Amino acid sequence: MFFANPQVLWLLLVFPPALLAFFYWSWRKRQQLMTQFIQARLLPGLVSGLSPARQKLRLAGLVLAVICLVLAMARPQWGFAWEEVKHRGLDIVVAVDTSKSMLAQDVPPNRLQRAKLAALDLMQQAKSDRLGLVAFAGSAFLQCPLTIDDTAFRQSVSALDVNTIPQGGTALADAIETSLAAFKEGDNYKVLVLFTDGEDQDSGAEEAAKKAAEAGLRIFTIGIGTVDGELLPVTDAQGHTDFIRDEHDNVHKSHLNEDLLRRIAGATKGGFYLPLRGAKTIDTLYEKGLAPLPKSESEEKLVKRYHEQYHWPLAIALALLAAEMLWPERRRQRQTSASAIAPGRPVASGAAALLILLLVLPPRLDASPASALREYKQGQYEQALKDYEALLSHKADDPRLRFNAGAAAYRTKQFDQAIKQFDEALAGPDLKLQQQTYYNRGNTYYYQGEANQDPSKQKEAWEKSLKDFDSTLKLDPQDADAKYNYQFVKKKLEELKQQQQQQKNQQDKSGDKQNQDQQQQQQDKQNQDSKKDQDQNSSKENKSGQKKDSSQQQQSNQQKEEDRKQKEAADRAQQQKEKEQQDASQQKQPQDAGRESKDKPDEKEGGEAAAAYPAGQMTPQQARQLLDAQKNEDMMLPAKPPEKPVDRSKPIRDW
């Protein structure tokens, strides 16, 4: 709640104390007069029916009635509605240089502060015009779209500093192109007011101005600083003051480049250059440059119309005045038989007071923003959400109602509903509301992901939460809670990624172990099958010995066939072995051949030593051969590739 005429509230310091002093003086004066004109023995009988308590209550009612009348004159307002209004005016984009060269103090207090004050002066002059704001340094950013809301423009200008654009430098071409993109199709008489010192470090400002002139943009440049220039002071984290230096560690002095600013303004039809000196620069700019331009009619859909609530204190004041008139000072006497015949007098008085209240007080609504907010503060989140949904059925385009409904849904853990309401609330033009909406939606995404058991969906929700906190910090870099939440969610997201990677590695290891177990089982099964075949063959031979006479001819034929097949297989194996040896001899290096000739005596020794060990036990020579084979299979880690050299040939400038 706020007051449209807050200066009227100063009357509360005058009228109520004056009334209390007057009533006290009149009571003392009346007591003195009664003692002068009435005898003391007659005075108790004359004032026996008067009630001092009733008199004091009537006087208190009069004082409260005066206070309520003053409050009604101050016009209290709460609640608002968005309305479409039509106005005639210009569309002006103000571009402010936020590079470090604007910290020069040749124009007190410094160039950036003077530019911000000049932009606010222009806002006072352009009362019916739409204003937009572009901040630029090494790049450009649309800080505030075109609007007639002076509060939004003032807040955007106040938030400007040298850290608004993280990229250092001064890119006038980007500022001109971003300002041109801020105008919509069909807008007439596009105007750009450029506040800068003209230290352009990127070429192409004049070409960008010429292209903008072809698109109908008119540029007015305002030079901030002096031609002689000034050093650029900076303060480190320990509070020590130094000056900005170039790539050769020389102190840099920033100068006003008036020639470039004249050329940029002259590239557009009707534009001109003005240095920011004295108190009449902005007046001259508006009178000679902006006021002569024809004004166009446009519609603005986002204008707040606050609801007047003066009738509430006014109704209370009227009720108190009516009660003061109808409430007697004398005590009510006990009714006797004579007075019982006319009991309608006090009833008529009460009926009259009730009739006045019914005529004055407005009807109460079932749901209102104030009642919903009161329920939210009392912890009745379900009822508050229902009230906000009922209000949204009549005012669906109110972003503040959307924001409050999302907060109530968040408290009831209806995260999907809360995210939906926050998405709708971001459509409003209020930057402060957008910053708070991003913050609340980031919290909602985090708790939504925390409640989800699926790691992939949890990761997706937390990534959205991290993005919303980043958007919050872009709108308000000084928000400590948003910084803490950003780091907290970032840490939780990294822990989740590490956990998923560890689970994946464990699954891979378990899969490899299962494959090894399966291979071992297959090998054991094959050994068992081969042993079983041998037993069957031996049994067959025993049986065939008994029937030797009957099947001798058949066995001889089979033996011949088997010998023929074995011979063919031996020939093929011998040919294949000779071919492999021939290929290996062609590929081996001299050091490999030497290694083979050196190992041959060891083979003989190994063969003799093997006879001294029982079957199934490995000899020392066999163990050494196994270790040598394992060493040959080892692979060296690849060397770390050389890092890409940093190009230091181009100087780095961030002023």
GUBA-572044 format. One line per 10 residues: number of its first residue (from 1); their letters; for each residue z, y, x of C-alpha. Coordinates in steps of 0.2 Angstrom, whole numbers, plus 5000, padded with zeros to 4 digits. Each point is the difference from the previous one (the first is absolute). Layout:
<nodes>
NUM> a> Z Y X ~ ...
</nodes>
This chain:
<nodes>
1> mffanpqvlw> 5000 5000 5000 ~ 4996 5018 5006 ~ 5000 5017 4992 ~ 4984 5011 4998 ~ 5010 5016 5001 ~ 5014 4995 5012 ~ 5004 5019 5004 ~ 5008 5001 4982 ~ 5013 4988 5006 ~ 5008 5014 5010
11> lllvfppall> 5006 5007 4983 ~ 5013 4986 4999 ~ 5009 5008 5014 ~ 5002 5016 4989 ~ 5001 4996 4981 ~ 5013 4986 4999 ~ 5012 5008 5012 ~ 4998 5017 4991 ~ 5003 4992 4983 ~ 5016 4991 5006
21> affywswrkr> 5006 5016 5007 ~ 4996 5009 4983 ~ 5009 4987 4989 ~ 5015 5001 5011 ~ 5001 5019 5000 ~ 4997 5000 4981 ~ 5014 4987 4997 ~ 5013 5010 5010 ~ 4995 5016 4991 ~ 5002 4992 4983
31> qqlmtqfiqa> 5017 4994 5005 ~ 5005 5018 5005 ~ 4994 5007 4984 ~ 5008 4988 4989 ~ 5017 5003 5008 ~ 4997 5019 4998 ~ 4996 5000 4981 ~ 5009 4985 4994 ~ 5019 4997 5000 ~ 5006 4985 5010
41> rllpglvsgl> 5009 4992 4985 ~ 4984 5000 4990 ~ 4988 4994 5014 ~ 5004 4981 4999 ~ 4996 5000 4981 ~ 4984 5009 5002 ~ 4993 4989 5014 ~ 5007 4983 4994 ~ 4984 4993 4994 ~ 4990 5005 5016
51> sparqklrla> 4996 4986 5013 ~ 4999 5006 5018 ~ 4991 4984 5005 ~ 4987 5003 4987 ~ 4998 5017 5006 ~ 4997 4994 5018 ~ 4988 4987 4995 ~ 4990 5013 4991 ~ 4999 5011 5015 ~ 4995 4985 5011
61> glvlaviclv> 4986 4996 4988 ~ 4994 5018 5001 ~ 5000 4999 5019 ~ 4991 4983 5000 ~ 4987 5007 4987 ~ 4996 5014 5012 ~ 4998 4988 5015 ~ 4988 4989 4990 ~ 4990 5016 4995 ~ 4998 5005 5018
71> lamarpqwgf> 4994 4982 5004 ~ 4987 5001 4986 ~ 4994 5016 5007 ~ 4998 4991 5017 ~ 4988 4988 4992 ~ 5005 4983 5006 ~ 4986 4987 5002 ~ 4999 4982 5003 ~ 4986 4987 4997 ~ 4982 5005 5002
81> aweevkhrgl> 4982 4995 4994 ~ 4984 5001 5008 ~ 4987 5011 4992 ~ 4982 5005 5003 ~ 4998 5019 5003 ~ 4984 5010 5004 ~ 5000 5014 5013 ~ 4988 5011 5009 ~ 5001 5001 5018 ~ 4993 4995 5017
91> divvavdtsk> 5002 4983 5010 ~ 5007 5004 5017 ~ 5004 4988 5013 ~ 5012 5006 5014 ~ 4998 4991 5017 ~ 5015 5002 5012 ~ 4999 4996 5018 ~ 5015 4988 5005 ~ 4996 4997 5018 ~ 5013 5003 5014
101> smlaqdvppn> 4991 5016 5005 ~ 5007 5008 4984 ~ 5017 4999 5008 ~ 4996 5015 5010 ~ 5012 5014 4997 ~ 4988 5015 5004 ~ 5001 5003 4981 ~ 5018 4999 4995 ~ 5008 4988 4995 ~ 4985 4989 5005
111> rlqraklaal> 4982 4998 4994 ~ 5004 4986 4989 ~ 5014 5008 4990 ~ 4989 5016 4998 ~ 4986 4990 4994 ~ 5011 4991 4987 ~ 5007 5017 4994 ~ 4982 5007 4998 ~ 4995 4985 4990 ~ 5015 5003 4988
121> dlmqqaksdr> 4995 5019 4999 ~ 4982 4994 4995 ~ 5008 4989 4986 ~ 5009 5016 4993 ~ 4984 5009 5000 ~ 4990 4986 4992 ~ 5010 4998 4984 ~ 4986 4993 4989 ~ 4991 4990 5014 ~ 5001 4982 5005
131> lglvafagsa> 5006 4997 5017 ~ 4998 4985 5012 ~ 5007 4997 5017 ~ 4993 4991 5016 ~ 5010 4997 5015 ~ 4990 4997 5016 ~ 5002 4997 5019 ~ 4990 4987 5009 ~ 4995 4994 4982 ~ 5002 5007 4983
141> flqcpltidd> 5009 4995 4984 ~ 5000 5006 4982 ~ 5019 5004 4998 ~ 4999 5007 4982 ~ 4985 4998 4988 ~ 4994 5015 4990 ~ 5013 5005 4988 ~ 5008 5015 4991 ~ 5017 4993 5002 ~ 5008 5013 5012
151> tafrqsvsal> 5015 4989 5003 ~ 4990 4985 5007 ~ 4990 5012 5011 ~ 5015 5008 5006 ~ 5008 4983 5004 ~ 4985 4994 5010 ~ 4999 5016 5010 ~ 5019 4999 5004 ~ 4998 4982 5006 ~ 4987 5005 5014
161> dvntipqggt> 5005 4998 5018 ~ 4992 4995 5016 ~ 5003 4982 4997 ~ 4991 5000 4983 ~ 4984 4994 5009 ~ 5005 4987 5013 ~ 4983 5002 5010 ~ 5001 5015 5011 ~ 4987 5013 5003 ~ 4990 5012 4989
171> aladaietsl> 4985 4994 4990 ~ 4993 5014 4990 ~ 4985 4990 4994 ~ 5011 4987 4992 ~ 5010 5013 4991 ~ 4984 5008 4993 ~ 4993 4983 4994 ~ 5017 4994 4993 ~ 5001 5017 4990 ~ 4983 4998 4994
181> aafkegdnyk> 5004 4982 4993 ~ 5015 5007 4991 ~ 4988 5009 4987 ~ 4994 4990 4986 ~ 4982 5000 4994 ~ 4995 5015 4989 ~ 5014 5011 5007 ~ 4993 5018 5002 ~ 5004 5012 5015 ~ 5008 4988 5012
191> vlvlftdged> 5012 5010 5012 ~ 5008 4995 5016 ~ 5013 5011 5008 ~ 5003 4994 5018 ~ 5016 5004 5010 ~ 4998 4996 5018 ~ 5001 5006 5018 ~ 4982 4994 5003 ~ 5003 4989 5014 ~ 4987 4987 4995
201> qdsgaeeaak> 4999 4985 5012 ~ 4986 4991 4991 ~ 4983 5007 4999 ~ 4991 5001 4984 ~ 5010 5013 4990 ~ 4986 5012 4998 ~ 4988 4986 4994 ~ 5013 4994 4988 ~ 5002 5018 4993 ~ 4981 5001 4998
211> kaaeaglrif> 4999 4984 4990 ~ 5015 5005 4989 ~ 4991 5017 4997 ~ 4985 4989 4993 ~ 5012 4992 4989 ~ 5006 5016 4993 ~ 5016 5002 5010 ~ 5006 5018 5005 ~ 5011 5000 5015 ~ 5013 5014 5004
221> tigigtvdge> 5008 4998 5017 ~ 5017 5007 5004 ~ 5004 5001 5019 ~ 5019 4997 5005 ~ 5005 5005 5017 ~ 4995 5012 5014 ~ 4985 5001 5011 ~ 5012 5001 5016 ~ 5008 4983 4994 ~ 5017 4992 5003
231> llpvtdaqgh> 5007 4985 5007 ~ 5005 4985 4989 ~ 5018 4996 5000 ~ 5006 4982 4997 ~ 5018 4993 4999 ~ 5004 4982 5005 ~ 5013 4988 4993 ~ 5013 5007 5012 ~ 4998 5017 4994 ~ 4991 5006 5016
241> tdfirdehdn> 4986 5013 4997 ~ 4983 4998 5009 ~ 4982 5005 4998 ~ 4985 4990 4995 ~ 4990 4995 5015 ~ 4982 4995 5002 ~ 4993 4984 5009 ~ 5003 5008 5017 ~ 5018 5004 4996 ~ 4996 5019 4999
251> vhkshlnedl> 5009 5010 4986 ~ 4988 5003 4986 ~ 4998 5018 4992 ~ 4993 5000 4982 ~ 4988 5015 4996 ~ 4993 5006 4983 ~ 4981 4996 5000 ~ 4994 5014 4988 ~ 4982 4998 5005 ~ 4999 4982 4993
261> lrriagatkg> 5009 5005 4984 ~ 4988 5014 4997 ~ 4985 4988 5003 ~ 5007 4987 4988 ~ 5003 5013 4986 ~ 4983 5008 5003 ~ 4992 4983 4998 ~ 5004 5001 4981 ~ 4993 5013 4988 ~ 5014 5014 4996
271> gfylplrgak> 5013 4993 5012 ~ 5009 5011 5013 ~ 5013 4999 5013 ~ 5017 5009 5000 ~ 5014 4999 5013 ~ 5018 4997 4993 ~ 5008 5017 5005 ~ 5011 5010 4989 ~ 5005 4998 4982 ~ 4984 5004 4991
281> tidtlyekgl> 4989 4986 5007 ~ 5001 4989 4985 ~ 4998 5014 4988 ~ 4984 5005 5009 ~ 4994 4983 5000 ~ 5002 4998 4981 ~ 4994 5017 4995 ~ 4985 5000 5010 ~ 4995 4982 5002 ~ 5007 4990 4985
291> aplpksesee> 5003 5012 4986 ~ 4981 5005 4998 ~ 4995 4982 4998 ~ 4996 4995 4982 ~ 5014 4989 4993 ~ 4996 4984 4991 ~ 5008 4991 4985 ~ 5008 4983 5004 ~ 5012 4988 4992 ~ 5016 4995 5007
301> klvkryheqy> 5008 4984 4992 ~ 5016 5000 5010 ~ 5010 5015 4995 ~ 5018 4997 4995 ~ 5007 5008 4984 ~ 5019 4999 5000 ~ 5008 4997 4983 ~ 5011 5015 4995 ~ 5018 4994 4995 ~ 5008 5017 4996
311> hwplaialal> 5003 4995 4982 ~ 5014 4989 5005 ~ 5012 5013 5007 ~ 4994 5012 4987 ~ 5005 4988 4986 ~ 5017 4997 5008 ~ 5003 5019 5001 ~ 4995 5002 4981 ~ 5012 4986 4996 ~ 5014 5007 5009
321> laaemlwper> 4998 5017 4992 ~ 4999 4992 4983 ~ 5016 4990 5003 ~ 5009 5016 5006 ~ 4995 5009 4984 ~ 5005 4986 4988 ~ 5016 4994 5009 ~ 5015 5010 4994 ~ 5014 5007 5012 ~ 5014 4994 4988
331> rrqrqtsasa> 5006 4983 4999 ~ 4996 4989 4985 ~ 5014 5001 4987 ~ 5006 4985 4991 ~ 4992 4998 4983 ~ 5011 5003 4985 ~ 4996 4997 4982 ~ 4994 5017 4998 ~ 4988 4999 5014 ~ 4994 4983 4996
341> iapgrpvasg> 4988 5007 4987 ~ 4988 5007 5013 ~ 4998 4988 5014 ~ 4981 5004 5003 ~ 5002 5015 5012 ~ 5003 4990 5016 ~ 4987 4987 4995 ~ 4987 5014 4997 ~ 5003 5007 5017 ~ 4998 4983 5009
351> aaallilllv> 4984 4997 4990 ~ 4993 5017 5005 ~ 5004 4997 5019 ~ 4991 4982 4998 ~ 4985 5008 4992 ~ 4998 5013 5014 ~ 5001 4986 5013 ~ 4987 4989 4991 ~ 4988 5015 4999 ~ 5002 5006 5018
361> lpprldaspa> 5001 4983 5009 ~ 4983 4991 5003 ~ 4998 4982 4996 ~ 5004 4987 5013 ~ 4987 4989 5008 ~ 5003 4982 5002 ~ 4994 5000 5018 ~ 4999 5015 5012 ~ 4999 5002 5019 ~ 5018 5006 5001
371> salreykqgq> 5007 4985 4990 ~ 4989 4988 5010 ~ 5006 5008 5017 ~ 5018 5000 4993 ~ 4999 4981 4997 ~ 4992 4997 5017 ~ 5015 5009 5008 ~ 5012 4990 4990 ~ 4992 4983 5006 ~ 4992 4996 4983
381> yeqalkdyea> 4983 4996 5009 ~ 4993 4989 4986 ~ 5003 5014 4987 ~ 4994 5013 5011 ~ 4984 4991 5003 ~ 4997 4998 4982 ~ 5002 5018 4997 ~ 4988 5005 5014 ~ 4987 4988 4993 ~ 5002 5008 4983
391> llshkaddpr> 4998 5017 5007 ~ 4984 4994 5010 ~ 4992 4994 4984 ~ 4999 5019 4995 ~ 4998 5007 5018 ~ 4991 4987 5010 ~ 4993 5012 5013 ~ 5017 5007 5005 ~ 5003 4994 5018 ~ 5019 5004 5000
401> lrfnagaaay> 5003 4989 4985 ~ 4990 4986 5009 ~ 5011 5002 5016 ~ 5016 4999 4990 ~ 4993 4985 4990 ~ 4996 4991 5017 ~ 5017 5004 5006 ~ 5008 4992 4985 ~ 4989 4985 5001 ~ 5005 4998 5018
411> rtkqfdqaik> 5018 5000 4996 ~ 4997 4986 4987 ~ 4991 4990 5014 ~ 4984 5001 4990 ~ 4990 5003 5016 ~ 4982 4998 4992 ~ 5004 5013 4987 ~ 5008 5012 5013 ~ 4984 4999 5011 ~ 4989 5003 4985
421> qfdealagpd> 5010 5016 4995 ~ 5000 5006 5018 ~ 4982 4998 5002 ~ 4997 5011 4984 ~ 5013 5013 5007 ~ 4989 5002 5016 ~ 4987 5009 4990 ~ 5010 5016 4999 ~ 4997 5015 5011 ~ 5018 5002 5005
431> lklqqqtyyn> 5001 4995 5019 ~ 5019 4999 4999 ~ 4999 4988 4985 ~ 4986 4990 5009 ~ 5012 4998 5016 ~ 5014 4994 4989 ~ 4988 4988 4991 ~ 4994 4992 5016 ~ 5018 4998 5006 ~ 5005 4991 4983
441> rgntyyyqge> 4984 4989 5000 ~ 5003 4995 5018 ~ 5018 4994 4995 ~ 4993 4991 4985 ~ 4987 4991 5010 ~ 5013 4995 5013 ~ 5012 4992 4987 ~ 4985 4992 4991 ~ 4995 4991 5016 ~ 5018 4995 5003
451> anqdpskqke> 5001 4992 4983 ~ 4984 4990 5003 ~ 5002 4983 5009 ~ 4981 4999 5005 ~ 4999 5007 5018 ~ 4983 5006 4998 ~ 5004 5010 4985 ~ 5016 5006 5008 ~ 4990 5006 5015 ~ 4987 5009 4988
461> awekslkdfd> 5014 5009 4991 ~ 5009 5006 5015 ~ 4984 5006 5008 ~ 4997 5011 4984 ~ 5018 5006 5002 ~ 4997 5005 5018 ~ 4985 5010 4995 ~ 5009 5009 4986 ~ 5014 5005 5012 ~ 4987 5006 5012
471> stlkldpqda> 4992 5011 4987 ~ 5018 5007 4996 ~ 5002 5005 5018 ~ 4983 5008 5000 ~ 5005 5011 4985 ~ 5017 5004 5007 ~ 5003 4995 5019 ~ 5018 5005 4999 ~ 5005 4987 4987 ~ 5013 4990 5009
481> dakynyqfvk> 5002 4987 4987 ~ 4981 4997 5000 ~ 5001 4998 5019 ~ 5014 4987 4999 ~ 4991 4990 4987 ~ 4984 5001 5009 ~ 5008 4992 5016 ~ 5010 4988 4990 ~ 4985 4993 4990 ~ 4989 5000 5016
491> kkleelkqqq> 5014 4989 5009 ~ 5001 4988 4985 ~ 4981 4998 5000 ~ 5000 4996 5018 ~ 5013 4987 4998 ~ 4991 4992 4986 ~ 4984 4999 5010 ~ 5010 4992 5015 ~ 5007 4988 4988 ~ 4983 4995 4993
501> qqqknqqdks> 4993 4998 5017 ~ 5015 4989 5005 ~ 4998 4989 4985 ~ 4981 4998 5004 ~ 5004 4995 5018 ~ 5013 4987 4993 ~ 4987 4993 4988 ~ 4987 4998 5014 ~ 5013 4991 5011 ~ 5005 4989 4986
511> gdkqnqdqqq> 4981 4996 4996 ~ 4997 4996 5019 ~ 5015 4988 5000 ~ 4994 4991 4984 ~ 4983 4998 5008 ~ 5008 4992 5015 ~ 5010 4989 4990 ~ 4985 4994 4990 ~ 4990 4997 5016 ~ 5015 4989 5007
521> qqqdkqnqds> 5001 4991 4983 ~ 4981 4996 5001 ~ 5001 4995 5018 ~ 5014 4988 4996 ~ 4990 4993 4985 ~ 4985 4997 5011 ~ 5011 4990 5012 ~ 5007 4990 4987 ~ 4983 4996 4993 ~ 4993 4995 5017
531> kkdqdqnssk> 5015 4989 5003 ~ 4997 4992 4983 ~ 4982 4997 5004 ~ 5004 4992 5016 ~ 5013 4988 4992 ~ 4986 4996 4987 ~ 4988 4996 5013 ~ 5012 4989 5010 ~ 5004 4990 4984 ~ 4981 4998 4997
541> enksgqkkds> 4998 4993 5017 ~ 5014 4988 4997 ~ 4991 4994 4984 ~ 4983 5000 5008 ~ 5008 4988 5014 ~ 5003 4987 4986 ~ 4983 5002 4993 ~ 4991 5000 5017 ~ 4989 4986 4997 ~ 4993 5007 4983
551> sqqqqsnqqk> 4997 5018 5006 ~ 4996 4999 5018 ~ 4982 5004 4998 ~ 5004 5016 4989 ~ 5013 5006 5013 ~ 4987 4999 5014 ~ 4988 5011 4990 ~ 5013 5013 4996 ~ 5006 5000 5018 ~ 4982 5004 5006
561> eedrkqkeaa> 4998 5014 4987 ~ 5016 5008 5006 ~ 4996 4999 5018 ~ 4983 5008 4996 ~ 5009 5015 4991 ~ 5013 5002 5014 ~ 4987 5001 5013 ~ 4990 5013 4990 ~ 5016 5010 4998 ~ 5004 4999 5018
571> draqqqkeke> 4983 5006 5005 ~ 5001 5015 4989 ~ 5018 5004 5006 ~ 4994 4999 5018 ~ 4985 5011 4997 ~ 5011 5013 4991 ~ 5012 5000 5015 ~ 4987 5002 5013 ~ 4993 5015 4990 ~ 5017 5008 4999
581> qqdasqqkqp> 5004 4998 5018 ~ 4983 5007 5004 ~ 5004 5016 4989 ~ 5017 5001 5008 ~ 4994 5000 5017 ~ 4988 5014 4997 ~ 5013 5011 4992 ~ 5015 4997 5012 ~ 5004 5012 5013 ~ 5004 4996 5018
591> qdagreskdk> 5019 5001 4998 ~ 4999 4987 4985 ~ 4991 4988 5011 ~ 5013 5002 5014 ~ 5013 4997 4987 ~ 4992 4983 4994 ~ 4998 4994 5018 ~ 5018 5004 5004 ~ 5007 4991 4984 ~ 4991 4984 5004
601> pdekeggeaa> 5014 4993 5012 ~ 5013 5004 4987 ~ 4991 4989 4988 ~ 5001 4985 5011 ~ 5019 5004 5004 ~ 5002 5002 4981 ~ 4992 4983 4997 ~ 5011 4991 5012 ~ 5016 5009 4994 ~ 4996 4996 4982
611> aaypagqmtp> 5002 4982 5004 ~ 5018 5003 5005 ~ 5005 5007 4983 ~ 5002 4990 4984 ~ 4987 5002 4986 ~ 5003 5016 4989 ~ 5008 5010 5013 ~ 4991 5015 5009 ~ 4999 5000 5019 ~ 5003 5016 5010
621> qqarqlldaq> 4981 5002 5003 ~ 4996 4999 4982 ~ 5013 5013 4996 ~ 4992 5012 5013 ~ 4983 4997 4993 ~ 5006 5004 4983 ~ 5008 5016 5006 ~ 4985 5005 5009 ~ 4989 4997 4985 ~ 5012 5011 4990
631> knedmmlpak> 4999 5014 5013 ~ 4981 4999 4999 ~ 5001 5003 4981 ~ 5011 5016 5002 ~ 4991 5017 4997 ~ 5004 5016 5007 ~ 5004 5015 4989 ~ 4986 5013 5000 ~ 5003 5016 5009 ~ 5005 5015 4990
641> ppekpvdrsk> 4984 5010 4997 ~ 5000 5018 5008 ~ 5005 5013 4987 ~ 4987 5013 4995 ~ 5002 5015 5011 ~ 5005 5016 4991 ~ 4987 5014 5001 ~ 5009 5015 5008 ~ 4984 5010 5002 ~ 5002 5010 4984
651> pirdw> 5015 5011 4998 ~ 5012 4997 4986 ~ 5005 5016 4990 ~ 5012 5000 4986 ~ 5002 5019 4997
</nodes>
